[in-house]
Amino acid sequence: MNKLFGILLLTLVFNVSADTLKNITDTRNLSDKMVKHFILKEFQKGINIAKPYWPLAPVELDSLVNQIEGQWPIVDQRFGKAIDSDFVKKEVIGSSFIRYYYLHKFQKHAIYWQITFYKPKDEWVLNNLLFLDTLDTLFELQE
């Protein structure tokens, strides 16, 4: 019985450590995977892979998926078929926040996904996700 408990405990510890974002590379990899699902209109899959790293209740994240799916027919009608995505930039606030921007390209226009992570102590957690069709934030001055 003690061996079984020890194995179970070891499994739980391994599973907990497997669901952590230890460094900035992990946050970028997760963001890339999420956006790949979003491009394919697989919003639930994109959110599901983020759930272990997002300190919101799963029901709240499912509600977020419902909101996105509810708004998406308007996006489809207005912008046409999704074509591809581009990683645009990252922003940081010290060593505590990192934000990634991805362009979601359609036939007639584009939107962007903004994915923010927060590092309260030793590990990163997902902090915020949004998409917007106003691209002013992404423009950069070039000479």
N, CA, C and O atoms as a DFTB+ gen file, in Angstrom:
572 C
 N C O
     1  1       0.825      -1.196       0.000
     2  2       0.000       0.000       0.000
     3  2       0.872       1.263       0.000
     4  3       0.590       2.218      -0.723
     5  1       1.932       1.257       0.818
     6  2       2.827       2.415       0.862
     7  2       3.513       2.641      -0.475
     8  3       3.714       3.783      -0.889
     9  1       3.879       1.540      -1.160
    10  2       4.505       1.673      -2.476
    11  2       3.539       2.298      -3.467
    12  3       3.918       3.159      -4.261
    13  1       2.278       1.856      -3.415
    14  2       1.263       2.398      -4.314
    15  2       1.065       3.885      -4.055
    16  3       0.980       4.677      -4.994
    17  1       0.990       4.268      -2.769
    18  2       0.837       5.676      -2.424
    19  2       2.041       6.480      -2.904
    20  3       1.883       7.583      -3.426
    21  1       3.248       5.929      -2.731
    22  2       4.465       6.605      -3.184
    23  2       4.483       6.801      -4.683
    24  3       4.877       7.862      -5.168
    25  1       4.059       5.785      -5.425
    26  2       3.997       5.893      -6.888
    27  2       2.953       6.920      -7.301
    28  3       3.186       7.723      -8.204
    29  1       1.788       6.892      -6.629
    30  2       0.728       7.856      -6.926
    31  2       1.206       9.277      -6.638
    32  3       0.978      10.185      -7.438
    33  1       1.866       9.468      -5.503
    34  2       2.383      10.783      -5.145
    35  2       3.418      11.251      -6.158
    36  3       3.407      12.413      -6.566
    37  1       4.305      10.363      -6.565
    38  2       5.310      10.699      -7.569
    39  2       4.654      11.108      -8.883
    40  3       5.097      12.050      -9.540
    41  1       3.598      10.398      -9.259
    42  2       2.866      10.721     -10.481
    43  2       2.233      12.101     -10.368
    44  3       2.275      12.883     -11.318
    45  1       1.648      12.405      -9.213
    46  2       1.031      13.717      -9.023
    47  2       2.076      14.826      -9.093
    48  3       1.845      15.857      -9.724
    49  1       3.215      14.622      -8.453
    50  2       4.283      15.623      -8.499
    51  2       4.763      15.818      -9.927
    52  3       4.978      16.951     -10.357
    53  1       4.935      14.726     -10.670
    54  2       5.378      14.827     -12.059
    55  2       4.355      15.587     -12.887
    56  3       4.727      16.435     -13.699
    57  1       3.068      15.297     -12.695
    58  2       2.029      15.971     -13.475
    59  2       1.958      17.453     -13.147
    60  3       1.738      18.275     -14.037
    61  1       2.141      17.799     -11.887
    62  2       2.124      19.212     -11.522
    63  2       3.292      19.932     -12.179
    64  3       3.114      21.020     -12.727
    65  1       4.478      19.347     -12.135
    66  2       5.633      20.019     -12.723
    67  2       5.564      20.033     -14.246
    68  3       6.183      20.887     -14.882
    69  1       4.820      19.100     -14.841
    70  2       4.692      19.083     -16.295
    71  2       3.821      20.236     -16.783
    72  3       3.938      20.656     -17.934
    73  1       2.952      20.749     -15.920
    74  2       2.037      21.820     -16.292
    75  2       2.536      23.170     -15.791
    76  3       1.772      23.930     -15.196
    77  1       3.788      23.468     -16.024
    78  2       4.326      24.764     -15.632
    79  2       5.047      25.395     -16.814
    80  3       5.554      24.715     -17.706
    81  1       5.070      26.685     -16.784
    82  2       5.808      27.456     -17.785
    83  2       7.025      28.020     -17.064
    84  3       6.928      29.023     -16.356
    85  1       8.149      27.383     -17.245
    86  2       9.362      27.726     -16.493
    87  2      10.088      28.953     -17.034
    88  3      10.744      29.673     -16.281
    89  1       9.972      29.191     -18.346
    90  2      10.765      30.273     -18.929
    91  2      10.006      30.935     -20.082
    92  3       8.915      30.506     -20.458
    93  1      10.602      31.972     -20.623
    94  2       9.966      32.735     -21.697
    95  2       9.762      31.878     -22.939
    96  3       8.774      32.050     -23.653
    97  1      10.675      30.967     -23.203
    98  2      10.516      30.074     -24.357
    99  2       9.238      29.251     -24.229
   100  3       8.533      29.041     -25.216
   101  1       8.939      28.785     -23.017
   102  2       7.701      28.025     -22.793
   103  2       6.469      28.876     -23.084
   104  3       5.495      28.387     -23.657
   105  1       6.511      30.152     -22.689
   106  2       5.353      31.023     -22.944
   107  2       5.161      31.237     -24.439
   108  3       4.035      31.232     -24.936
   109  1       6.248      31.423     -25.141
   110  2       6.160      31.626     -26.593
   111  2       5.637      30.367     -27.286
   112  3       4.796      30.453     -28.180
   113  1       6.131      29.208     -26.877
   114  2       5.667      27.952     -27.475
   115  2       4.175      27.746     -27.250
   116  3       3.458      27.335     -28.162
   117  1       3.706      28.030     -26.041
   118  2       2.275      27.897     -25.756
   119  2       1.468      28.873     -26.604
   120  3       0.447      28.497     -27.179
   121  1       1.914      30.110     -26.685
   122  2       1.213      31.114     -27.499
   123  2       1.137      30.689     -28.959
   124  3       0.085      30.800     -29.589
   125  1       2.246      30.206     -29.493
   126  2       2.264      29.743     -30.886
   127  2       1.226      28.645     -31.113
   128  3       0.498      28.665     -32.106
   129  1       1.164      27.691     -30.189
   130  2       0.206      26.586     -30.319
   131  2      -1.231      27.089     -30.245
   132  3      -2.089      26.648     -31.010
   133  1      -1.490      28.007     -29.329
   134  2      -2.842      28.552     -29.198
   135  2      -3.277      29.215     -30.499
   136  3      -4.372      28.960     -31.001
   137  1      -2.421      30.058     -31.036
   138  2      -2.768      30.801     -32.250
   139  2      -2.967      29.856     -33.432
   140  3      -3.847      30.091     -34.260
   141  1      -2.183      28.809     -33.526
   142  2      -2.383      27.835     -34.610
   143  2      -3.791      27.256     -34.562
   144  3      -4.424      27.065     -35.601
   145  1      -4.276      26.980     -33.367
   146  2      -5.652      26.488     -33.235
   147  2      -6.666      27.580     -33.586
   148  3      -7.676      27.307     -34.235
   149  1      -6.397      28.802     -33.162
   150  2      -7.332      29.894     -33.447
   151  2      -7.472      30.125     -34.950
   152  3      -8.571      30.399     -35.432
   153  1      -6.379      30.018     -35.688
   154  2      -6.417      30.203     -37.141
   155  2      -7.347      29.175     -37.781
   156  3      -8.013      29.463     -38.775
   157  1      -7.387      27.980     -37.207
   158  2      -8.234      26.900     -37.735
   159  2      -9.650      26.925     -37.149
   160  3     -10.433      26.003     -37.379
   161  1      -9.973      27.971     -36.400
   162  2     -11.258      28.112     -35.702
   163  2     -11.459      27.024     -34.651
   164  3     -12.592      26.653     -34.344
   165  1     -10.378      26.524     -34.113
   166  2     -10.412      25.522     -33.045
   167  2     -10.200      26.236     -31.706
   168  3      -9.205      26.018     -31.016
   169  1     -11.161      27.092     -31.363
   170  2     -11.005      27.941     -30.184
   171  2     -10.979      27.124     -28.894
   172  3     -10.194      27.408     -27.989
   173  1     -11.837      26.115     -28.816
   174  2     -11.857      25.284     -27.609
   175  2     -10.518      24.574     -27.426
   176  3     -10.004      24.507     -26.309
   177  1      -9.950      24.048     -28.500
   178  2      -8.643      23.376     -28.403
   179  2      -7.556      24.361     -27.982
   180  3      -6.705      24.036     -27.154
   181  1      -7.587      25.557     -28.550
   182  2      -6.592      26.563     -28.200
   183  2      -6.654      26.961     -26.737
   184  3      -5.624      27.138     -26.088
   185  1      -7.870      27.101     -26.222
   186  2      -8.039      27.449     -24.808
   187  2      -7.718      26.248     -23.922
   188  3      -7.120      26.405     -22.857
   189  1      -8.111      25.055     -24.353
   190  2      -7.858      23.862     -23.536
   191  2      -6.375      23.641     -23.272
   192  3      -6.000      23.244     -22.168
   193  1      -5.527      23.888     -24.262
   194  2      -4.092      23.685     -24.017
   195  2      -3.534      24.742     -23.069
   196  3      -2.464      24.557     -22.489
   197  1      -4.261      25.854     -22.912
   198  2      -3.819      26.922     -22.017
   199  2      -4.360      26.764     -20.595
   200  3      -3.815      27.353     -19.662
   201  1      -5.410      25.987     -20.420
   202  2      -6.064      25.872     -19.107
   203  2      -5.120      25.538     -17.955
   204  3      -5.253      26.131     -16.884
   205  1      -4.176      24.617     -18.125
   206  2      -3.301      24.303     -16.984
   207  2      -2.444      25.482     -16.523
   208  3      -1.915      25.460     -15.412
   209  1      -2.304      26.486     -17.344
   210  2      -1.421      27.615     -17.047
   211  2      -2.193      28.901     -16.760
   212  3      -1.593      29.961     -16.581
   213  1      -3.502      28.809     -16.717
   214  2      -4.347      29.988     -16.571
   215  2      -5.092      29.894     -15.254
   216  3      -5.887      28.971     -15.079
   217  1      -4.871      30.810     -14.319
   218  2      -5.482      30.695     -12.998
   219  2      -6.950      31.133     -12.944
   220  3      -7.397      31.679     -11.936
   221  1      -7.680      30.900     -14.002
   222  2      -9.120      31.136     -14.004
   223  2      -9.832      29.797     -13.935
   224  3      -9.284      28.768     -14.330
   225  1     -11.050      29.819     -13.432
   226  2     -11.846      28.593     -13.372
   227  2     -12.118      28.098     -14.794
   228  3     -12.362      28.905     -15.692
   229  1     -12.079      26.793     -15.002
   230  2     -12.356      26.251     -16.341
   231  2     -13.680      26.736     -16.924
   232  3     -13.791      26.927     -18.135
   233  1     -14.677      26.934     -16.074
   234  2     -15.973      27.403     -16.572
   235  2     -15.854      28.818     -17.155
   236  3     -16.537      29.144     -18.125
   237  1     -14.999      29.648     -16.574
   238  2     -14.781      30.991     -17.120
   239  2     -14.094      30.930     -18.482
   240  3     -14.413      31.702     -19.385
   241  1     -13.158      30.012     -18.615
   242  2     -12.455      29.867     -19.892
   243  2     -13.383      29.300     -20.961
   244  3     -13.300      29.685     -22.127
   245  1     -14.263      28.389     -20.566
   246  2     -15.255      27.873     -21.515
   247  2     -16.210      28.983     -21.941
   248  3     -16.647      29.024     -23.091
   249  1     -16.528      29.876     -21.021
   250  2     -17.367      31.032     -21.350
   251  2     -16.657      31.945     -22.349
   252  3     -17.287      32.495     -23.252
   253  1     -15.350      32.102     -22.182
   254  2     -14.559      32.887     -23.134
   255  2     -14.638      32.275     -24.526
   256  3     -14.791      32.989     -25.516
   257  1     -14.534      30.952     -24.599
   258  2     -14.651      30.259     -25.889
   259  2     -16.020      30.534     -26.503
   260  3     -16.126      30.811     -27.698
   261  1     -17.062      30.459     -25.686
   262  2     -18.418      30.725     -26.191
   263  2     -18.545      32.143     -26.736
   264  3     -19.200      32.359     -27.756
   265  1     -17.925      33.108     -26.064
   266  2     -17.962      34.492     -26.543
   267  2     -17.247      34.625     -27.884
   268  3     -17.758      35.262     -28.805
   269  1     -16.072      34.025     -27.990
   270  2     -15.316      34.095     -29.247
   271  2     -16.109      33.436     -30.368
   272  3     -16.250      34.000     -31.453
   273  1     -16.626      32.236     -30.100
   274  2     -17.394      31.523     -31.125
   275  2     -18.660      32.282     -31.505
   276  3     -19.107      32.210     -32.650
   277  1     -19.239      33.005     -30.556
   278  2     -20.420      33.812     -30.843
   279  2     -20.116      35.007     -31.729
   280  3     -20.954      35.411     -32.536
   281  1     -18.930      35.572     -31.588
   282  2     -18.534      36.735     -32.386
   283  2     -17.921      36.344     -33.724
   284  3     -17.862      37.166     -34.638
   285  1     -17.465      35.107     -33.851
   286  2     -16.691      34.730     -35.030
   287  2     -17.462      34.778     -36.349
   288  3     -16.856      35.096     -37.373
   289  1     -18.762      34.482     -36.383
   290  2     -19.472      34.619     -37.665
   291  2     -19.382      36.038     -38.240
   292  3     -19.359      36.212     -39.458
   293  1     -19.331      37.033     -37.382
   294  2     -19.173      38.420     -37.843
   295  2     -17.783      38.605     -38.449
   296  3     -17.632      39.251     -39.486
   297  1     -16.771      38.035     -37.797
   298  2     -15.403      38.106     -38.316
   299  2     -15.337      37.434     -39.683
   300  3     -14.779      37.991     -40.629
   301  1     -15.908      36.238     -39.784
   302  2     -15.915      35.513     -41.064
   303  2     -16.589      36.321     -42.166
   304  3     -16.074      36.429     -43.279
   305  1     -17.739      36.882     -41.843
   306  2     -18.500      37.641     -42.843
   307  2     -17.752      38.906     -43.267
   308  3     -17.712      39.246     -44.449
   309  1     -17.179      39.573     -42.322
   310  2     -16.532      40.854     -42.594
   311  2     -15.170      40.708     -43.277
   312  3     -14.835      41.488     -44.168
   313  1     -14.384      39.708     -42.859
   314  2     -12.990      39.621     -43.295
   315  2     -12.686      38.475     -44.253
   316  3     -11.605      38.438     -44.840
   317  1     -13.606      37.555     -44.419
   318  2     -13.374      36.439     -45.329
   319  2     -12.668      35.276     -44.658
   320  3     -12.622      35.176     -43.432
   321  1     -12.126      34.413     -45.476
   322  2     -11.479      33.190     -45.001
   323  2     -10.110      33.495     -44.384
   324  3      -9.367      34.342     -44.879
   325  1      -9.795      32.792     -43.299
   326  2      -8.472      32.924     -42.679
   327  2      -7.408      32.365     -43.612
   328  3      -7.591      31.316     -44.230
   329  1      -6.300      33.079     -43.702
   330  2      -5.214      32.687     -44.601
   331  2      -4.011      32.158     -43.827
   332  3      -3.485      31.090     -44.142
   333  1      -3.579      32.901     -42.818
   334  2      -2.341      32.544     -42.124
   335  2      -2.197      33.421     -40.885
   336  3      -3.090      34.204     -40.560
   337  1      -1.070      33.281     -40.203
   338  2      -0.757      34.156     -39.077
   339  2       0.702      34.571     -39.155
   340  3       1.522      33.903     -39.786
   341  1       1.007      35.673     -38.510
   342  2       2.384      36.161     -38.390
   343  2       2.629      36.542     -36.941
   344  3       1.806      37.221     -36.326
   345  1       3.744      36.111     -36.399
   346  2       4.169      36.647     -35.113
   347  2       4.659      38.060     -35.381
   348  3       5.473      38.277     -36.279
   349  1       4.168      39.024     -34.605
   350  2       4.489      40.422     -34.879
   351  2       5.542      40.966     -33.918
   352  3       6.570      41.489     -34.347
   353  1       5.283      40.840     -32.627
   354  2       6.228      41.415     -31.668
   355  2       5.937      40.907     -30.267
   356  3       4.909      40.283     -30.001
   357  1       6.882      41.196     -29.381
   358  2       6.670      40.931     -27.963
   359  2       7.007      42.194     -27.188
   360  3       7.846      42.996     -27.599
   361  1       6.338      42.348     -26.070
   362  2       6.582      43.469     -25.169
   363  2       6.775      42.910     -23.765
   364  3       6.230      41.857     -23.433
   365  1       7.535      43.602     -22.956
   366  2       7.761      43.157     -21.584
   367  2       7.579      44.320     -20.617
   368  3       7.734      45.487     -20.974
   369  1       7.247      43.962     -19.388
   370  2       7.301      44.892     -18.261
   371  2       8.256      44.252     -17.265
   372  3       7.900      43.309     -16.559
   373  1       9.466      44.776     -17.220
   374  2      10.490      44.213     -16.347
   375  2      10.670      42.733     -16.607
   376  3      10.759      42.298     -17.755
   377  1      10.722      41.964     -15.535
   378  2      10.821      40.508     -15.668
   379  2       9.534      39.825     -15.223
   380  3       9.514      38.619     -14.977
   381  1       8.443      40.616     -15.118
   382  2       7.188      40.081     -14.584
   383  2       6.095      39.850     -15.618
   384  3       5.230      38.999     -15.415
   385  1       6.117      40.587     -16.719
   386  2       5.077      40.437     -17.739
   387  2       5.712      40.302     -19.117
   388  3       6.733      40.921     -19.417
   389  1       5.086      39.487     -19.934
   390  2       5.468      39.396     -21.338
   391  2       4.190      39.287     -22.154
   392  3       3.252      38.585     -21.774
   393  1       4.168      39.980     -23.263
   394  2       2.982      39.997     -24.125
   395  2       3.421      39.725     -25.556
   396  3       4.402      40.285     -26.046
   397  1       2.665      38.848     -26.213
   398  2       2.928      38.498     -27.610
   399  2       1.776      38.985     -28.486
   400  3       0.611      38.954     -28.089
   401  1       2.132      39.430     -29.677
   402  2       1.146      39.870     -30.664
   403  2       1.273      39.004     -31.915
   404  3       2.367      38.782     -32.433
   405  1       0.143      38.530     -32.375
   406  2       0.086      37.714     -33.596
   407  2      -0.944      38.310     -34.538
   408  3      -2.059      38.627     -34.123
   409  1      -0.586      38.463     -35.779
   410  2      -1.516      38.895     -36.812
   411  2      -2.244      37.664     -37.342
   412  3      -1.615      36.669     -37.703
   413  1      -3.561      37.737     -37.384
   414  2      -4.413      36.674     -37.928
   415  2      -4.934      37.211     -39.254
   416  3      -5.825      38.060     -39.288
   417  1      -4.372      36.711     -40.332
   418  2      -4.628      37.268     -41.664
   419  2      -5.829      36.588     -42.330
   420  3      -5.964      35.364     -42.318
   421  1      -6.691      37.423     -42.908
   422  2      -7.864      36.970     -43.650
   423  2      -7.766      37.485     -45.083
   424  3      -6.833      38.211     -45.426
   425  1      -8.721      37.111     -45.904
   426  2      -8.726      37.555     -47.299
   427  2      -8.876      39.071     -47.423
   428  3      -8.267      39.677     -48.304
   429  1      -9.678      39.693     -46.554
   430  2      -9.990      41.118     -46.713
   431  2      -9.367      42.030     -45.661
   432  3      -9.327      43.245     -45.851
   433  1      -8.896      41.485     -44.587
   434  2      -8.367      42.310     -43.499
   435  2      -7.613      41.394     -42.539
   436  3      -7.369      40.228     -42.851
   437  1      -7.254      41.909     -41.400
   438  2      -6.578      41.111     -40.374
   439  2      -7.038      41.568     -38.997
   440  3      -7.518      42.689     -38.825
   441  1      -6.885      40.699     -38.044
   442  2      -7.066      41.040     -36.636
   443  2      -5.758      40.667     -35.941
   444  3      -4.866      40.080     -36.554
   445  1      -5.655      41.008     -34.676
   446  2      -4.492      40.511     -33.948
   447  2      -4.919      39.890     -32.630
   448  3      -5.884      40.309     -31.992
   449  1      -4.160      38.877     -32.254
   450  2      -4.303      38.226     -30.958
   451  2      -3.220      38.776     -30.051
   452  3      -2.060      38.894     -30.447
   453  1      -3.607      39.108     -28.841
   454  2      -2.670      39.600     -27.830
   455  2      -2.723      38.622     -26.657
   456  3      -3.779      38.433     -26.052
   457  1      -1.601      38.012     -26.341
   458  2      -1.539      37.001     -25.284
   459  2      -0.510      37.457     -24.254
   460  3       0.662      37.657     -24.575
   461  1      -0.966      37.619     -23.010
   462  2      -0.123      38.161     -21.950
   463  2       0.120      37.113     -20.864
   464  3      -0.790      36.392     -20.454
   465  1       1.368      37.051     -20.413
   466  2       1.765      36.151     -19.334
   467  2       2.316      36.978     -18.174
   468  3       2.871      38.059     -18.368
   469  1       2.150      36.445     -16.971
   470  2       2.620      37.088     -15.747
   471  2       3.458      36.085     -14.957
   472  3       3.123      34.904     -14.868
   473  1       4.553      36.581     -14.388
   474  2       5.430      35.735     -13.570
   475  2       5.424      36.266     -12.138
   476  3       6.233      37.127     -11.793
   477  1       4.504      35.750     -11.292
   478  2       4.429      36.259      -9.923
   479  2       5.624      35.850      -9.062
   480  3       6.019      36.584      -8.155
   481  1       6.198      34.683      -9.345
   482  2       7.344      34.222      -8.565
   483  2       8.319      33.469      -9.466
   484  3       9.175      34.088     -10.100
   485  1       8.202      32.151      -9.531
   486  2       9.170      31.340     -10.281
   487  2       8.657      30.827     -11.617
   488  3       9.447      30.406     -12.462
   489  1       7.351      30.857     -11.818
   490  2       6.767      30.289     -13.031
   491  2       5.806      31.282     -13.667
   492  3       5.246      32.155     -13.003
   493  1       5.634      31.123     -14.963
   494  2       4.745      31.993     -15.722
   495  2       3.330      31.431     -15.728
   496  3       3.135      30.215     -15.753
   497  1       2.343      32.328     -15.705
   498  2       0.939      31.956     -15.863
   499  2       0.336      32.837     -16.945
   500  3       0.763      33.972     -17.157
   501  1      -0.647      32.301     -17.613
   502  2      -1.360      33.088     -18.615
   503  2      -2.194      34.122     -17.882
   504  3      -2.860      33.798     -16.898
   505  1      -2.166      35.344     -18.342
   506  2      -2.821      36.432     -17.640
   507  2      -3.970      37.039     -18.424
   508  3      -4.960      37.471     -17.833
   509  1      -3.854      37.079     -19.759
   510  2      -4.873      37.763     -20.551
   511  2      -4.798      37.315     -22.005
   512  3      -3.730      36.997     -22.526
   513  1      -5.961      37.300     -22.639
   514  2      -6.065      36.983     -24.062
   515  2      -7.124      37.886     -24.654
   516  3      -8.211      38.031     -24.095
   517  1      -6.809      38.492     -25.784
   518  2      -7.833      39.248     -26.501
   519  2      -7.511      39.285     -27.976
   520  3      -6.377      39.052     -28.393
   521  1      -8.539      39.584     -28.758
   522  2      -8.324      39.812     -30.188
   523  2      -9.030      41.094     -30.569
   524  3     -10.117      41.397     -30.075
   525  1      -8.391      41.846     -31.459
   526  2      -8.928      43.130     -31.907
   527  2      -8.703      43.284     -33.401
   528  3      -7.778      42.705     -33.970
   529  1      -9.569      44.080     -34.027
   530  2      -9.386      44.350     -35.456
   531  2      -8.828      45.741     -35.706
   532  3      -8.618      46.120     -36.858
   533  1      -8.585      46.503     -34.660
   534  2      -7.955      47.807     -34.779
   535  2      -6.450      47.605     -34.687
   536  3      -5.933      47.239     -33.632
   537  1      -5.759      47.839     -35.770
   538  2      -4.346      47.475     -35.856
   539  2      -3.379      48.601     -35.491
   540  3      -2.168      48.427     -35.621
   541  1      -3.879      49.738     -35.044
   542  2      -3.016      50.883     -34.744
   543  2      -1.868      50.525     -33.797
   544  3      -0.753      51.021     -33.962
   545  1      -2.126      49.688     -32.831
   546  2      -1.112      49.288     -31.855
   547  2       0.089      48.618     -32.507
   548  3       1.200      48.676     -31.980
   549  1      -0.134      47.986     -33.647
   550  2       0.925      47.199     -34.278
   551  2       1.805      47.988     -35.238
   552  3       2.892      47.538     -35.598
   553  1       1.344      49.151     -35.649
   554  2       2.136      49.927     -36.602
   555  2       3.377      50.496     -35.931
   556  3       3.334      50.943     -34.785
   557  1       4.486      50.470     -36.667
   558  2       5.749      51.017     -36.189
   559  2       6.247      52.052     -37.179
   560  3       6.070      51.904     -38.389
   561  1       6.862      53.085     -36.668
   562  2       7.416      54.134     -37.511
   563  2       8.671      53.627     -38.207
   564  3       9.568      53.083     -37.563
   565  1       8.733      53.808     -39.523
   566  2       9.934      53.454     -40.284
   567  2      10.366      54.663     -41.100
   568  3       9.540      55.433     -41.591
   569  1      11.646      54.807     -41.229
   570  2      12.163      55.939     -42.007
   571  2      12.930      55.465     -43.204
   572  3      13.438      56.280     -43.974
